[in-house]
Amino acid sequence: PAPEDAYGQSKYEAEEVLKQVSVDTGMDVVIIRPPLVYGAGVKANFLSLLKLSSLSIPLPFGAVNNKRSMVYVENLVDFIIQCIEHPNAANQTFLVSDGEDLSLKSLITYIRKAMGKPALLLPVPVGLFKLAGKLTGKSGVVDRLVGNLQVDASKACELLDWTPPFTVEQGIAATVLDFKNRKN
């Protein structure tokens, strides 16, 4: 762990407290570190991306070939259940994901496909996004949008013999369906 901000530091400190509780009491603790979680009721940046993707306009993300790990909420719930039931989970720390890292270009393509729309992506160079971020003081936002954030969930899959029950495409389709239902 290498927390980079106060939020990350507070999560790390909570993990350390839980580990000490485990030592002091003998209680088993499982720490799960998910990347971006999406699904029904999603908020924040993913909701903004859904709203943007629902517009019938070309989007400038056709050249963004970054890689980001995510986990569909139903996959996360399934993994939590696996941790409760599997004896190998005790006192372990796991990274968990859907197992398919997506670029922003791929993510929008999946979203728009689930919306019944063509991708309509223009190949604007990533360098232009980074320049715009510097000029506007929004480098952090741009970095989250076009940067990489991958996790290695192989320990979760191998140690617990776990496979995400839903594909990324299924998770995004369910998320889009919920988004459409909330708009009406």
C-alpha positions in Angstrom: 0.0 0.0 0.0 1.1 3.5 -0.8 -1.7 5.9 -0.1 -1.4 9.1 -2.0 -4.1 11.3 -0.3 -5.9 11.6 3.0 -8.7 9.3 1.8 -6.3 6.6 0.9 -4.3 7.1 4.2 -7.5 6.8 6.2 -8.4 3.5 4.5 -4.9 2.2 5.1 -5.0 3.2 8.8 -8.4 1.4 9.1 -6.8 -1.8 7.7 -4.0 -1.6 10.2 -6.4 -1.2 13.1 -8.4 -4.2 11.8 -5.2 -6.3 11.6 -4.4 -5.4 15.2 -8.0 -6.4 16.3 -7.4 -9.7 14.6 -4.1 -10.2 16.5 -5.6 -9.1 19.8 -8.9 -11.2 19.5 -8.1 -14.1 17.2 -11.0 -12.9 15.0 -10.4 -13.6 11.3 -10.2 -10.4 9.1 -10.4 -10.2 5.4 -9.4 -7.0 3.6 -10.8 -6.4 0.2 -9.5 -3.5 -2.0 -11.8 -3.0 -4.9 -11.0 -0.5 -7.7 -13.9 1.6 -9.1 -17.2 -0.2 -8.3 -20.1 0.3 -10.8 -23.6 -1.0 -11.0 -27.1 0.0 -10.1 -27.2 3.4 -8.4 -23.7 4.3 -9.4 -22.8 7.9 -8.7 -19.8 10.3 -9.1 -17.6 10.0 -12.2 -19.2 6.9 -13.6 -22.6 8.5 -13.5 -21.2 11.6 -15.3 -19.7 9.2 -17.9 -23.2 7.6 -18.4 -24.8 11.0 -18.8 -22.2 12.1 -21.3 -22.4 8.8 -23.2 -26.2 9.2 -23.4 -25.8 12.3 -25.5 -26.0 11.7 -29.3 -22.8 13.6 -30.0 -19.3 12.4 -30.9 -17.0 12.1 -27.9 -13.2 12.9 -28.0 -12.0 9.7 -26.4 -11.1 7.6 -29.5 -7.4 7.7 -28.8 -7.5 7.0 -25.1 -6.1 3.5 -24.8 -5.4 3.5 -21.1 -6.2 0.5 -18.9 -8.4 0.6 -15.8 -9.6 -2.1 -13.5 -13.2 -2.0 -12.3 -15.5 -4.3 -10.5 -19.3 -4.7 -11.1 -21.1 -4.5 -7.7 -22.7 -8.0 -8.2 -19.2 -9.4 -8.8 -18.0 -7.7 -5.6 -20.9 -9.1 -3.6 -20.2 -12.6 -5.0 -16.6 -12.2 -4.0 -17.5 -11.1 -0.5 -19.7 -14.2 -0.1 -16.8 -16.3 -1.3 -14.6 -14.7 1.4 -17.2 -15.5 4.1 -17.4 -19.2 3.0 -13.9 -20.1 1.9 -11.4 -21.0 4.7 -8.4 -19.7 2.7 -9.8 -16.1 2.9 -9.0 -15.7 6.6 -6.6 -12.9 7.4 -5.8 -12.2 3.7 -5.9 -9.0 1.7 -7.4 -9.2 -1.8 -7.5 -7.0 -4.8 -10.7 -7.8 -6.8 -11.8 -6.9 -10.3 -13.9 -8.0 -13.2 -10.8 -9.5 -14.8 -11.0 -7.3 -17.9 -9.2 -4.0 -17.8 -10.8 -1.4 -20.0 -9.6 1.7 -21.8 -11.9 4.8 -21.7 -12.5 4.1 -25.4 -13.6 0.6 -24.7 -15.7 1.6 -21.7 -17.7 4.2 -23.7 -18.1 1.7 -26.6 -19.6 -0.8 -24.1 -21.8 1.9 -22.6 -23.1 3.2 -25.9 -23.7 -0.3 -27.2 -25.8 -1.0 -24.1 -27.7 2.2 -24.9 -28.3 1.1 -28.5 -26.0 3.9 -29.8 -22.9 3.8 -32.1 -19.7 4.6 -30.3 -19.0 7.9 -32.2 -15.5 8.4 -30.8 -13.1 11.0 -32.2 -9.3 10.3 -31.9 -8.2 13.3 -29.9 -4.6 12.8 -28.6 -4.2 12.2 -24.9 -1.6 15.0 -24.8 -4.3 17.5 -25.6 -6.3 16.3 -22.6 -3.3 16.6 -20.3 -2.5 20.1 -21.6 -6.1 21.2 -21.0 -5.9 19.8 -17.5 -2.8 21.8 -16.8 -4.3 25.0 -18.2 -7.5 24.7 -16.2 -5.9 23.4 -13.0 -7.8 20.1 -13.5 -4.8 17.8 -14.0 -6.0 15.4 -11.3 -9.4 15.0 -13.1 -7.7 14.4 -16.4 -5.3 11.9 -15.0 -8.2 9.9 -13.5 -9.9 10.0 -16.9 -7.0 9.1 -19.2 -4.5 7.4 -16.8 -4.0 3.8 -15.9 -5.1 2.1 -12.7 -4.8 -1.7 -12.9 -5.1 -4.2 -10.0 -3.9 -7.8 -10.1 -6.8 -9.9 -8.8 -5.1 -13.2 -9.5 -4.6 -14.0 -5.8 -8.4 -13.7 -5.3 -9.1 -16.0 -8.2 -6.4 -18.6 -7.5 -6.5 -18.8 -3.7 -10.3 -18.8 -3.4 -11.0 -20.5 -6.8 -13.1 -17.5 -7.7 -14.3 -16.4 -11.1 -16.5 -13.2 -11.5 -20.0 -14.5 -12.4 -20.7 -11.5 -14.6 -18.7 -10.2 -17.6 -17.8 -6.5 -17.9 -20.3 -6.3 -20.8 -23.1 -7.8 -18.7 -22.2 -5.5 -15.8 -22.2 -2.4 -17.9 -25.5 -3.4 -19.6 -27.2 -3.8 -16.2 -25.7 -0.5 -15.1 -27.0 1.3 -18.2 -30.5 -0.3 -17.8 -30.6 1.0 -14.2 -29.4 4.5 -15.5 -32.2 4.5 -18.1 -34.8 3.4 -15.5 -33.8 6.2 -13.1 -34.0 8.8 -15.9 -37.7 8.0 -16.5 
